[in-house]
Amino acid sequence: MLPNHAGSARARAVWQRCLASAFRTALACTIVGCATLYGPAAFKRQVAFPAFSYVTVILIVTDATLGDALRGCWLALYATVQTVCPAVLTFWMVGPGRFSGATISLVVAVNAFVVAMPEGTHVVAKRIALGQIVIVYVVGYINGVETQAVMHPLHVAASTAVGVVACVLALLLPYPRLACWEVKKNCKLAAENASERLKLYVKASCADDKASASASLTRAKALASDAPKFLQKIRLHQESMRWETFPLILLRQSPPPSPVPKLQEVEMLLRGMEMGLVADTTANSSSSMFTDGESKQSLLQLQEHITRAIKQVARTNSFHSDSSPTVPESNADDVTSSLEKITRTIPTSPADLPSFFFCQCVKHLVCISSPEAKPVAVEQAKEGSSTPPSKGNGFLLNAWKSVSFGSKNRVLPAVKCSVSLGMAVLFGLMYSKENGYWSGLPVAISLAATVREATFTVANVKAQGTVLGTVYGVVGCFVFERFLPVRFMSLLPWFVITSFLRRNRMYGQAGGISAVIGAILILGRKNFGPPSEFAIARIIETFIGLSCSIFVDLLLHPTRAASLAKLSLSESFAALGSAVDLLSLRGDASTALLESHKRLKSEVEELRKLVGEAELEPNFWFLPFPSACYGKLLVSLSNMADLLLFSAKLGVGFIESESLRLGDCDAAENTRNGVVANLDVDLKFFKDAMVPFVKCFEEVTKLKCSIAMLDEDLKRKNEDIGCDLESGKLPNQNAFKVMDASRENERRNIVDCYLGHVKEIVEKFNNVGNEEGNGREMAMFGLGVIGFSISGLIREAREVERCVTELVQLENPSCQVNLFEIYCMINVSQKLN
């Protein structure tokens, strides 16, 4: 459990964020309200749709910085050009009075498809454009011949502009909320988080008993869950920084440097320390990792040095400074001496691997303080910022990318948006022509940022948010009916409440935004009729729109998220098997291993998204989704992906980079080739055991029918498979024997044999000579890291087997589950087909 002061600090930070967000939102809405309620009559005639001004504010200003608001200006301009110009042309050529409910719905659907199709367009621009389409065409149809072909679309554009200007002013007053300040703050928080975790890991490694070590690890894991959030916020605000520093970018011809790679490097090594501690706690039940006082003191000194280095990294990378980071004020000799005291020799038994790996991670963290040291590169494939920033006019090119159409993968989401919006408008007009656009507007402004979303859950929270906001607005109108300014001020507490709702798992962004829009459309306007009648009409129209959205989503995505999650699980196993099979010490193995690791991480992240969607999906008549089982599988797959990354970066990568420094003589070359051959034999034995094991998981999770149906299908094919099953002639039988639960000693022999050959390479290179000893030492340490990764992969594979068995057992409660027999049946069935 975290200390009380840490919990109170977290609660205080949440309150500060919510109040700050509510203040900026309230200020922007106040600007719109004052302009549209008390502005000159001529101005109010041009801003004919104040409701859409409020909608624009909510779409842009929510948790935004000044850079986000400036980007919102560009997005709103692009959306307006994309919407208003075709609308003017359509009304001028056809005439507003000639449309029917069906034809105007068709026009809305076609325009929505054009807007939703481009892949590069920002989701905010699409939502603004879709909202404008609904207002322009549906209100134009409602007003009929009184609609002006040119001025009506321009009124919508003017209403959008008022909302955008209000957002910019709200983020400038009383002082600007700059993205660079947010980056600096989150860099500081990330550094503090990393420093506190480092302190806990060191405390756990020096603990006198396992209970204290476990307590420190538990606290560190709680802190580790916050680290990705800080990095994600830094990435998000960096794009906004580019809008704030746009003139500087034009002059300097390069964007500001990113602090994310260095912080990711720190995060990777801290993750490695945690894995080493967990493995040590499991393997050694009595003694701690460091027992003597000298080693503990040295580790504490290194902790202080690393902490200063991490904070220095955060400070130097917070702003776009060209100055090189300075070395923390530590005596280099003291640091070297401390490293020597904690450095472990090459491990000779699996029990020594965790402490060895822990010390290696500490050593690499120390290297962060050296400006000339090459960082341990960390891939950024799963983040959106992996593409290297372009120079010169790349900023303008990125801004203009929004006009380009994407791949064919965008067709289905565009069709979904188009059909949903067209149906919502059609049925909304059929129910009430006067309020018909309220059925399409919720669908338009809540366009999903991803291809799939939890349809029922999102629709549910949108409906609840709309009802909550609308009821709050009606009550506010009833209490402050004669006092318009007070009625408007009553929105302030609602902004605070909805800020918390947006961060709540129950409502999220969709529910919170629906709630704030529901209240402000009633309390922020006048002359729209009796509030109670408007509230009922809007709730019904919203229900119509959400129902159409659900229907279209079920029509285009009939496959449940639970089924897709199982398919994604088998794809993750396929990627895992490919990555393990590439583990080698010959050739450029690290590059291939990193590429396969990218694919594995991508598959695991996709699985994580689908699991999250499946957890929110209603069960209906289906079996409940096994969330706990998938959660454990995600943990194991993530651990295995991290172990492969360590093998590629700290293992194979270091061996390849230092191979040229192991001596130039023929004796060294011959020795190296001989030992590498021995180690490759060990790795091949490991891969021959692991890859078929993972292949079994892949095929079993890919099975679409029940075990009983598979058995009946085989019997109907009139093939004698009973002897194969009973005699144990399973595919890759030797591999399954090694990975069987009762074969612990044989699995341990894989690691023991590998470590024995590593010991040989150390002895043989010592006999060759002492030239370039540091390079040789780094290569030897790389071999030890690979040994730790092998041991960890075997351990996690056993955990995956238990989870897959549990998963299959839940799907087949009446059968006795044996994964290897099922795998054999699947192979026989495939051969017969």
C-alpha positions in Angstrom: 0.0 0.0 0.0 1.2 3.5 -0.8 1.9 5.9 2.0 -0.9 8.3 3.0 1.0 11.3 1.8 1.5 9.8 -1.6 -2.3 9.1 -1.9 -3.2 12.6 -0.8 -0.7 14.1 -3.3 -2.3 12.1 -6.1 -5.8 13.2 -5.0 -4.6 16.8 -4.9 -3.2 16.5 -8.4 -6.4 15.2 -9.7 -8.4 18.0 -8.1 -6.0 20.6 -9.5 -6.3 19.1 -13.1 -10.1 19.0 -12.9 -10.5 22.5 -11.5 -8.0 23.9 -14.1 -9.9 22.2 -16.9 -13.2 23.3 -15.6 -12.0 26.9 -15.3 -10.8 27.0 -18.9 -14.0 25.4 -20.2 -16.1 27.8 -18.1 -14.1 30.8 -19.3 -14.5 29.8 -23.0 -18.3 29.2 -22.6 -18.6 32.5 -20.8 -17.0 34.3 -23.7 -19.4 32.6 -26.1 -22.4 33.3 -23.8 -21.6 37.0 -23.4 -21.0 37.4 -27.1 -24.2 35.6 -28.2 -26.5 36.8 -25.4 -25.3 40.4 -24.9 -23.5 41.2 -28.2 -24.8 43.7 -30.8 -27.8 42.7 -32.8 -25.9 42.7 -36.0 -23.3 40.3 -34.5 -26.0 38.0 -33.1 -27.6 37.8 -36.6 -24.4 36.5 -38.0 -23.8 34.0 -35.2 -27.2 32.3 -35.8 -26.2 29.0 -34.1 -24.8 29.7 -30.6 -25.4 26.0 -29.7 -22.8 25.0 -32.2 -20.4 27.6 -30.8 -20.7 25.8 -27.5 -20.2 22.4 -29.2 -17.0 23.7 -30.9 -15.7 24.9 -27.5 -16.2 21.6 -25.9 -14.6 19.7 -28.8 -11.4 21.9 -28.6 -10.9 23.3 -25.2 -11.3 20.1 -23.1 -7.9 19.5 -21.3 -6.3 21.6 -24.0 -3.2 23.8 -24.1 -2.6 27.0 -26.1 -1.0 24.9 -28.8 -4.1 22.7 -29.0 -6.3 25.8 -29.4 -4.0 27.1 -32.2 -4.2 23.7 -33.9 -7.9 23.8 -33.4 -8.1 27.0 -35.4 -6.4 25.2 -38.3 -8.7 22.2 -37.9 -11.8 24.3 -37.7 -10.7 26.3 -40.8 -10.1 23.1 -42.7 -13.4 21.6 -41.6 -15.3 24.8 -42.5 -13.8 24.9 -46.0 -14.6 21.3 -46.4 -18.2 21.8 -45.4 -19.3 25.3 -46.3 -18.1 25.5 -49.9 -20.0 22.3 -51.1 -23.0 23.4 -49.1 -23.1 26.8 -50.8 -22.8 25.1 -54.2 -25.5 22.6 -53.4 -28.0 25.1 -52.2 -27.3 27.4 -55.1 -27.7 24.7 -57.7 -30.7 22.8 -56.2 -32.4 25.2 -53.9 -33.2 24.5 -50.2 -37.0 24.2 -50.8 -36.6 21.3 -53.2 -35.2 18.8 -50.7 -37.2 16.1 -48.9 -36.4 14.3 -45.7 -35.0 11.4 -47.6 -32.9 13.4 -50.1 -31.4 15.7 -47.4 -30.5 12.6 -45.4 -28.8 11.2 -48.5 -26.9 14.5 -49.0 -25.8 14.4 -45.3 -24.6 10.8 -45.7 -22.6 11.5 -48.9 -20.9 14.5 -47.3 -20.2 12.6 -44.2 -18.5 9.9 -46.2 -16.2 12.4 -47.9 -15.3 13.9 -44.6 -14.7 10.6 -42.8 -12.7 9.0 -45.5 -9.3 10.8 -45.4 -6.9 8.9 -43.1 -4.7 11.8 -42.1 -7.5 14.2 -41.0 -7.5 14.8 -37.2 -10.6 13.5 -35.4 -11.4 17.0 -34.1 -11.6 18.3 -37.6 -13.8 15.5 -38.7 -16.2 16.0 -35.7 -16.5 19.8 -36.4 -17.1 19.1 -40.1 -19.7 16.5 -39.4 -21.5 18.8 -36.9 -21.5 21.6 -39.5 -22.9 19.2 -42.1 -25.8 18.4 -39.8 -26.5 22.0 -39.0 -26.1 23.3 -42.5 -28.2 20.8 -44.4 -30.8 19.8 -41.8 -31.6 23.3 -40.6 -31.6 24.5 -44.2 -34.2 21.8 -45.0 -36.2 22.7 -41.9 -36.3 26.4 -42.9 -37.1 25.5 -46.5 -37.4 28.4 -49.0 -36.5 30.9 -46.3 -32.9 29.5 -46.2 -30.4 31.7 -47.9 -28.1 29.7 -50.1 -24.9 31.7 -49.3 -25.6 33.3 -45.9 -26.9 30.2 -44.1 -23.6 28.2 -44.5 -21.7 31.4 -43.6 -23.7 31.7 -40.4 -22.6 28.2 -39.4 -19.0 29.2 -40.2 -19.3 32.3 -38.1 -20.7 30.3 -35.2 -17.8 27.9 -35.4 -15.4 30.9 -35.5 -16.8 32.3 -32.3 -16.2 29.0 -30.5 -12.6 28.8 -31.8 -11.8 32.4 -30.8 -13.3 31.8 -27.4 -11.0 28.7 -27.0 -7.9 30.7 -27.8 -8.8 33.5 -25.4 -9.7 31.1 -22.6 -6.2 29.5 -22.9 -4.5 32.9 -22.9 -6.3 34.4 -20.0 -5.5 35.1 -17.2 -2.2 33.4 -18.1 -1.5 31.1 -21.0 -1.5 27.3 -20.5 1.5 26.4 -22.6 2.3 22.9 -23.8 6.0 23.4 -23.1 5.2 24.0 -19.4 3.1 20.8 -19.5 6.1 18.9 -21.0 8.4 20.3 -18.4 6.0 19.3 -15.6 5.5 15.8 -16.9 9.2 15.3 -17.4 9.7 16.3 -13.8 6.9 13.9 -12.6 8.4 11.1 -14.7 11.8 11.7 -13.2 10.4 11.7 -9.7 8.5 8.6 -10.4 11.6 6.8 -11.8 13.7 8.0 -8.8 11.2 6.8 -6.3 10.9 3.4 -8.0 14.7 3.1 -8.2 14.8 3.8 -4.4 12.3 1.1 -3.8 14.1 -1.4 -6.0 17.3 -0.8 -4.2 15.6 -1.1 -0.9 14.1 -4.4 -2.0 17.4 -5.8 -3.1 19.0 -4.9 0.2 16.1 -6.0 2.4 17.0 -8.4 5.2 13.9 -10.6 4.6 11.6 -11.4 1.7 8.6 -9.8 3.3 10.2 -6.4 3.2 11.4 -7.0 -0.3 7.9 -8.0 -1.4 6.4 -4.9 0.2 8.8 -2.6 -1.6 8.1 -4.3 -4.9 4.4 -3.9 -4.4 4.8 -0.2 -3.8 7.1 0.1 -6.9 4.5 -1.7 -9.1 1.8 0.8 -8.0 4.1 3.6 -9.1 5.1 1.9 -12.3 1.5 2.0 -13.5 1.8 5.9 -13.6 5.0 6.0 -15.7 3.4 5.3 -19.1 0.8 8.0 -18.4 3.6 10.6 -18.0 5.3 9.5 -21.2 2.0 9.6 -23.1 1.2 13.1 -21.9 4.7 14.3 -23.0 4.1 12.9 -26.5 0.7 14.5 -26.7 1.9 17.9 -25.6 5.0 17.8 -27.9 2.7 18.1 -31.0 1.1 21.1 -29.3 4.5 22.6 -28.6 5.2 22.6 -32.4 2.1 24.9 -32.9 3.2 27.2 -30.1 6.8 27.5 -31.5 5.8 27.6 -35.1 7.8 30.7 -35.9 10.9 29.3 -34.2 10.5 26.1 -36.2 10.5 28.1 -39.5 13.7 29.9 -38.4 15.6 26.9 -37.0 14.4 24.4 -39.6 14.1 21.7 -37.0 11.6 20.7 -34.2 12.6 20.7 -30.6 14.2 17.4 -29.3 12.1 14.9 -27.6 12.7 13.8 -24.0 10.8 10.6 -24.6 13.7 8.4 -25.9 15.9 9.0 -22.8 12.9 8.5 -20.4 11.9 5.4 -22.3 15.5 4.1 -21.9 15.2 4.7 -18.1 11.8 3.0 -18.0 13.1 -0.1 -19.9 16.0 -0.5 -17.4 13.8 0.0 -14.4 11.5 -2.6 -15.8 14.5 -4.9 -16.1 15.4 -4.3 -12.4 11.9 -5.2 -11.4 11.9 -8.4 -13.4 15.3 -9.3 -11.8 13.9 -8.7 -8.3 10.8 -10.7 -9.0 12.7 -13.6 -10.4 15.2 -13.5 -7.4 12.3 -13.4 -4.9 10.8 -16.5 -6.6 14.1 -18.4 -6.9 15.7 -17.6 -3.6 13.2 -17.9 -0.8 15.5 -17.0 2.1 18.5 -14.7 1.3 18.3 -11.2 -0.1 20.1 -10.1 -3.3 22.8 -8.1 -1.5 23.9 -9.4 1.9 27.2 -7.7 2.8 27.3 -4.1 4.0 29.9 -2.9 1.5 27.7 -3.9 -1.5 24.7 -2.3 0.0 26.6 1.0 0.6 27.9 0.9 -2.9 24.4 0.3 -4.3 23.1 3.3 -2.3 25.8 5.5 -3.7 24.9 4.4 -7.2 21.3 5.1 -6.5 22.1 8.7 -5.6 24.2 9.1 -8.7 21.5 7.6 -11.0 18.8 9.8 -9.4 20.7 12.9 -10.1 21.3 11.7 -13.7 17.6 11.0 -14.3 16.6 14.5 -13.0 19.3 16.0 -15.2 18.0 14.2 -18.2 14.5 15.5 -17.5 15.7 19.1 -17.1 17.8 19.2 -20.2 15.2 17.6 -22.4 12.2 19.6 -21.1 12.9 22.5 -23.5 14.5 22.7 -26.9 18.0 23.5 -25.8 21.1 22.8 -27.9 23.3 22.5 -24.8 24.6 19.1 -24.0 23.6 17.6 -20.6 26.1 18.0 -17.9 27.4 15.2 -15.9 25.9 15.0 -12.4 28.4 16.0 -9.7 29.7 12.6 -8.7 33.2 11.4 -8.4 33.9 9.2 -11.4 36.3 7.1 -9.4 33.8 6.5 -6.7 31.2 5.5 -9.2 33.6 3.1 -10.9 34.5 1.7 -7.5 30.9 1.2 -6.5 30.1 -0.5 -9.8 33.0 -2.9 -9.3 31.7 -3.8 -5.8 28.2 -4.7 -7.0 29.2 -6.2 -10.3 28.4 -9.9 -10.4 30.6 -12.4 -12.3 29.2 -14.4 -15.2 26.5 -16.6 -13.5 27.2 -20.3 -13.4 23.7 -21.4 -12.2 20.1 -20.2 -12.9 19.8 -19.0 -9.3 22.5 -16.4 -10.0 20.9 -15.0 -13.1 18.4 -12.5 -11.4 21.0 -10.7 -9.4 23.4 -10.6 -12.4 20.7 -9.1 -14.6 19.7 -6.6 -11.8 23.3 -5.4 -11.6 23.5 -5.1 -15.4 20.4 -2.8 -15.5 22.0 -0.7 -12.7 25.2 -0.4 -14.7 23.4 0.8 -17.8 21.4 3.3 -15.7 24.7 4.7 -14.5 25.8 5.2 -18.2 22.9 7.7 -18.6 24.9 10.3 -16.8 27.6 10.2 -19.4 27.0 12.7 -22.3 29.2 10.8 -24.7 27.8 7.4 -23.9 25.6 5.9 -26.6 22.1 5.3 -25.2 20.6 1.9 -25.2 18.1 2.6 -28.0 14.6 1.8 -27.2 12.1 1.2 -30.0 9.1 3.5 -30.2 7.0 1.4 -32.5 3.9 1.2 -30.4 3.9 4.9 -29.9 2.7 7.3 -32.5 5.9 9.3 -32.3 8.2 6.7 -33.7 8.6 8.4 -37.1 11.6 10.7 -37.1 10.6 14.4 -37.2 11.0 16.0 -40.5 13.0 19.2 -41.0 12.3 22.5 -42.7 8.8 22.7 -44.0 7.9 19.2 -42.6 5.6 21.0 -40.1 3.5 22.4 -42.9 3.5 19.2 -44.8 2.2 17.4 -41.7 -0.5 19.9 -41.4 -1.5 19.5 -45.0 -1.5 15.7 -44.8 -5.0 15.9 -43.6 -6.3 16.4 -47.1 -4.9 13.1 -48.4 -7.1 10.0 -48.6 -5.9 7.0 -46.7 -5.8 3.3 -47.5 -8.7 1.0 -48.2 -8.9 0.3 -44.4 -10.7 3.7 -44.0 -13.6 2.6 -46.3 -15.5 0.7 -43.6 -15.3 3.4 -40.9 -16.3 6.0 -43.5 -19.3 3.9 -44.5 -20.2 3.4 -40.9 -20.1 7.1 -40.2 -22.0 7.9 -43.4 -24.8 5.4 -42.9 -25.2 6.1 -39.2 -25.5 9.9 -39.7 -27.8 9.5 -42.7 -30.2 7.2 -40.8 -30.1 9.3 -37.6 -31.1 12.4 -39.6 -33.8 10.6 -41.5 -35.5 9.1 -38.5 -35.0 12.2 -36.5 -36.8 14.3 -39.1 -39.5 11.7 -39.3 -40.1 12.0 -35.5 -39.9 15.8 -35.4 -39.0 18.0 -38.3 -38.4 21.0 -36.0 -35.8 19.2 -33.8 -34.6 16.7 -36.3 -31.0 17.8 -36.3 -30.6 16.9 -32.6 -30.6 13.2 -33.6 -27.7 13.7 -36.0 -25.5 16.0 -33.9 -24.6 13.5 -31.2 -23.6 11.0 -33.8 -21.5 13.6 -35.6 -19.6 15.1 -32.7 -18.8 11.7 -31.2 -17.1 10.1 -34.2 -14.9 7.3 -32.9 -11.1 7.9 -33.1 -10.6 4.2 -33.8 -12.1 1.7 -36.2 -13.9 -0.2 -33.4 -15.2 0.9 -30.0 -17.3 -0.6 -27.3 -20.6 0.3 -29.0 -23.1 -0.5 -26.3 -21.1 0.9 -23.5 -20.3 4.1 -25.3 -23.9 4.6 -26.4 -25.0 3.9 -22.8 -22.7 6.5 -21.3 -23.6 9.0 -24.0 -27.3 8.6 -23.2 -26.7 8.8 -19.5 -24.6 11.9 -19.9 -27.1 13.6 -22.1 -29.9 12.9 -19.6 -27.9 14.1 -16.7 -26.9 17.3 -18.4 -30.3 18.0 -19.7 -32.0 17.4 -16.4 -29.4 19.7 -14.7 -30.1 22.3 -17.3 -33.9 22.1 -16.8 -33.5 22.4 -13.0 -31.2 25.4 -13.5 -33.8 27.1 -15.7 -36.5 26.4 -13.2 -34.6 27.8 -10.2 -33.1 30.8 -12.0 -35.8 31.4 -14.6 -35.7 35.2 -14.4 -32.0 35.7 -13.8 -30.1 34.8 -17.0 -26.6 35.7 -15.7 -27.1 33.6 -12.6 -28.5 30.8 -14.7 -25.4 30.9 -16.8 -23.1 31.0 -13.7 -24.8 27.8 -12.4 -22.9 26.0 -15.1 -19.6 26.4 -13.2 -20.2 23.6 -10.7 -21.4 21.4 -13.6 -18.1 22.0 -15.4 -16.2 20.8 -12.3 -18.5 17.7 -12.0 -18.1 16.8 -15.7 -14.3 17.2 -15.4 -14.4 14.4 -12.9 -16.8 12.4 -15.0 -14.5 12.5 -18.0 -11.7 10.9 -15.8 -14.1 8.3 -14.4 -14.1 4.8 -15.8 -17.9 4.7 -15.7 -18.5 7.6 -18.0 -15.2 8.5 -19.6 -14.7 11.2 -22.3 -17.9 10.3 -24.2 -20.2 10.5 -21.1 -18.6 13.6 -19.7 -18.7 15.6 -23.0 -22.4 14.5 -23.5 -23.2 15.7 -20.0 -21.6 19.1 -20.4 -23.2 19.7 -23.8 -26.6 18.6 -22.5 -26.5 21.3 -19.8 -25.0 24.1 -21.7 -27.4 23.9 -24.6 -30.2 24.7 -22.1 -28.5 27.1 -19.7 -26.4 28.9 -22.2 -29.2 30.0 -24.6 -32.5 31.7 -24.6 -35.6 31.9 -26.8 -35.6 28.1 -27.6 -39.0 27.5 -26.1 -40.0 25.9 -22.7 -37.0 24.1 -21.3 -38.9 21.0 -20.3 -40.3 20.5 -23.8 -36.9 21.1 -25.4 -35.3 18.6 -22.9 -37.8 15.8 -23.8 -37.4 16.4 -27.5 -33.6 16.4 -27.3 -33.5 13.3 -25.2 -35.7 11.4 -27.6 -33.8 12.7 -30.7 -30.5 11.7 -29.0 -31.9 8.2 -28.3 -32.8 7.9 -32.0 -29.3 8.9 -33.1 -27.6 6.5 -30.7 -29.9 3.7 -31.7 -29.0 4.2 -35.4 -25.3 4.2 -34.5 -25.7 0.9 -32.6 -27.6 -0.7 -35.4 -25.1 0.2 -38.1 -22.2 -0.9 -35.9 -23.8 -4.3 -35.3 -24.5 -4.5 -39.1 -20.9 -3.7 -40.1 -19.1 -5.3 -37.1 -21.1 -8.5 -36.4 -18.1 -10.2 -34.8 -18.0 -9.8 -31.0 -15.0 -8.2 -29.4 -14.6 -11.4 -27.4 -14.2 -13.5 -30.6 -11.7 -11.0 -32.0 -9.7 -11.0 -28.7 -9.3 -14.8 -29.0 -8.2 -14.5 -32.6 -5.8 -11.7 -31.6 -4.4 -14.0 -28.9 -3.5 -16.6 -31.4 -1.9 -13.9 -33.6 0.2 -12.8 -30.6 1.3 -16.4 -30.1 2.3 -16.6 -33.7 4.4 -13.4 -33.4 5.9 -14.7 -30.2 7.0 -18.0 -31.9 8.6 -16.0 -34.8 10.5 -13.8 -32.4 11.8 -16.7 -30.3 12.9 -18.5 -33.4 15.1 -15.6 -34.4 17.2 -15.6 -31.2 20.7 -16.3 -32.4 24.3 -15.2 -32.0 25.2 -15.4 -35.7 24.8 -12.7 -38.3 22.8 -9.5 -37.8 20.4 -11.3 -35.4 19.6 -8.2 -33.3 18.0 -6.3 -36.2 15.8 -9.2 -37.1 14.9 -9.8 -33.4 14.0 -6.2 -33.0 11.7 -6.2 -36.0 10.0 -9.3 -34.7 9.7 -7.7 -31.3 7.9 -4.7 -32.9 5.4 -7.1 -34.4 4.9 -8.9 -31.1 4.4 -5.6 -29.2 1.9 -4.5 -31.8 -0.1 -7.7 -31.5 -0.1 -7.5 -27.7 -1.3 -3.9 -27.8 -4.0 -4.9 -30.2 -5.0 -7.7 -27.9 -5.1 -5.3 -25.0 -7.5 -3.0 -26.8 -9.8 -5.8 -27.8 -9.8 -7.2 -24.2 -10.7 -3.8 -22.9 -13.6 -3.6 -25.4 -14.7 -7.2 -24.6 -14.8 -6.4 -20.9 -17.3 -3.6 -21.6 -19.4 -5.7 -24.1 -22.7 -7.0 -22.8 -22.9 -10.8 -22.6 -26.5 -11.3 -23.8 -26.8 -15.1 -24.3 -23.0 -15.6 -24.7 -20.6 -16.9 -22.1 -19.1 -14.2 -19.8 -15.8 -12.9 -21.0 -12.9 -14.5 -19.0 -11.3 -11.1 -18.1 -9.1 -12.5 -15.3 -7.6 -15.2 -17.6 -6.9 -12.7 -20.4 -5.4 -10.3 -17.9 -2.9 -12.9 -16.8 -2.1 -13.8 -20.4 -1.5 -10.1 -21.2 0.9 -9.9 -18.3 2.9 -13.0 -19.4 3.0 -11.9 -23.0 4.2 -8.4 -22.1 6.9 -10.0 -19.9 8.0 -12.2 -22.7 8.1 -9.3 -25.1 10.3 -7.4 -22.6 12.6 -10.3 -22.2 13.1 -10.6 -26.0 13.8 -6.8 -26.1 16.5 -7.3 -23.4 17.9 -10.1 -25.4 18.1 -7.9 -28.5 19.4 -4.7 -26.9 21.5 -5.8 -23.9 22.3 -9.3 -25.2 22.7 -9.9 -28.9 23.1 -6.2 -29.6 26.1 -5.7 -27.3 27.7 -8.9 -28.4 27.5 -7.7 -32.1 28.8 -4.2 -31.2 31.7 -5.5 -29.2 32.6 -8.5 -31.4 35.3 -6.5 -33.3 37.0 -5.7 -30.0 37.5 -9.3 -28.8 41.0 -9.4 -30.4 42.5 -9.6 -33.8 44.5 -12.7 -33.5 43.6 -16.0 -35.2 43.4 -17.8 -31.8 40.8 -15.4 -30.6 38.9 -15.7 -33.8 38.9 -19.5 -33.7 38.0 -19.6 -30.1 35.1 -17.2 -30.6 33.7 -19.2 -33.5 33.9 -22.5 -31.6 32.2 -21.2 -28.5 29.5 -19.3 -30.5 28.8 -22.6 -32.2 28.3 -24.3 -28.8 26.1 -21.5 -27.6 24.0 -21.6 -30.8 23.5 -25.3 -30.2 22.1 -24.5 -26.8 19.9 -21.8 -28.3 18.7 -24.2 -30.9 17.8 -26.7 -28.3 15.9 -24.0 -26.4 14.1 -22.9 -29.6 13.2 -26.5 -30.6 11.5 -26.8 -27.2 9.9 -23.3 -27.0 8.7 -22.7 -30.6 6.5 -25.9 -30.9 5.2 -25.2 -27.4 4.1 -21.7 -28.5 2.7 -23.1 -31.8 0.5 -25.4 -29.7 -1.0 -22.4 -27.9 -1.5 -20.7 -31.3 -3.4 -23.6 -32.8 -5.5 -24.4 -29.7 -6.6 -20.7 -29.3 -7.4 -20.6 -33.0 -9.9 -23.5 -32.7 -13.4 -22.3 -33.5 -15.4 -25.3 -32.5 -15.7 -27.2 -29.2 -13.4 -30.1 -28.3 -16.4 -32.5 -28.5 -17.3 -31.3 -32.0 -13.7 -31.7 -33.1 -13.6 -35.2 -31.8 -16.9 -36.1 -33.5 -15.6 -34.6 -36.8 -12.5 -36.8 -36.7 -14.5 -39.9 -36.0 -16.8 -39.2 -39.0 -13.8 -39.0 -41.3 -13.3 -42.7 -40.7 -9.6 -42.4 -39.9 -7.9 -44.5 -37.1 -6.4 -41.7 -35.0 -6.9 -43.5 -31.6 -3.5 -45.3 -31.8 -1.7 -42.0 -32.3 -3.4 -40.3 -29.4 -3.0 -43.3 -27.0 0.6 -44.0 -28.0 1.6 -40.4 -27.4 2.8 -39.7 -31.0 2.2 -36.0 -30.7 3.8 -33.4 -33.0 7.3 -32.4 -31.7 7.0 -34.9 -28.9 10.5 -34.2 -27.5 9.7 -30.5 -27.2 6.5 -31.2 -25.2 8.4 -33.5 -22.9 10.9 -30.8 -22.1 8.2 -28.2 -21.4 5.9 -30.6 -19.5 5.2 -29.5 -15.9 6.9 -32.7 -14.5 10.1 -32.0 -16.4 11.5 -29.2 -14.3 15.0 -30.7 -14.3 15.1 -31.0 -18.1 14.0 -27.3 -18.4 16.7 -26.3 -15.9 19.3 -28.3 -17.9 18.7 -26.0 -20.9 19.8 -23.0 -18.9 22.6 -25.0 -17.1 24.1 -26.2 -20.3 24.0 -22.7 -21.8 25.7 -21.2 -18.7 28.3 -23.9 -18.8 29.3 -22.9 -22.3 29.3 -19.2 -21.3 31.8 -20.2 -18.6 33.9 -21.9 -21.2 34.0 -18.8 -23.4 35.1 -16.7 -20.4 38.0 -19.1 -19.6 39.1 -19.5 -23.2 39.2 -15.7 -23.9 41.1 -15.2 -20.7 43.7 -17.6 -22.1 43.9 -15.7 -25.4 45.0 -12.4 -23.9 43.9 -9.3 -22.1 43.7 -6.8 -24.9 40.5 -4.9 -25.2 39.3 -6.4 -22.0 36.4 -4.0 -21.6 34.9 -5.0 -24.9 35.3 -8.7 -24.0 33.6 -8.0 -20.6 30.6 -6.3 -22.3 30.2 -9.2 -24.7 30.3 -11.7 -21.8 27.7 -9.7 -19.9 25.5 -9.8 -23.0 25.7 -13.6 -22.9 24.6 -13.5 -19.3 21.6 -11.3 -20.2 20.5 -13.8 -22.9 20.7 -16.5 -20.2 18.4 -14.6 -17.9 16.0 -14.0 -20.9 16.0 -17.8 -21.7 15.2 -18.6 -18.1 12.4 -16.0 -17.9 10.9 -17.1 -21.2 10.7 -20.7 -20.0 9.1 -19.6 -16.7 6.5 -17.4 -18.5 5.7 -20.1 -21.0 4.6 -22.4 -18.1 2.4 -19.6 -16.8 0.9 -19.1 -20.3 0.2 -22.8 -20.5 -1.8 -22.7 -17.3 -3.8 -19.7 -18.5 -4.5 -21.3 -22.0 -5.6 -24.5 -20.3 -8.0 -22.5 -18.0 -9.3 -20.6 -21.0 -10.0 -23.8 -23.0 -11.5 -25.4 -19.9 -14.0 -22.5 -19.5 -15.1 -23.0 -23.1 -15.4 -26.7 -22.7 -16.6 -27.4 -19.1 -17.6 -31.0 -19.8 -14.3 -32.1 -21.2 -10.9 -32.9 -19.7 -8.5 -30.5 -21.3 -5.1 -31.7 -22.4 -3.5 -29.1 -24.7 -1.1 -31.5 -26.4 -3.8 -34.0 -27.3 -6.0 -31.2 -28.7 -3.0 -30.0 -30.7 -2.6 -33.5 -32.1 -6.3 -33.7 -33.0 -6.0 -30.3 -34.8 -3.0 -31.5 -36.8 -4.7 -34.7 -37.8 -7.8 -32.8 -38.8 -5.8 -30.4 -40.9 -4.0 -33.3 -42.7 -7.3 -35.0 -43.4 -8.7 -31.8 -44.9 
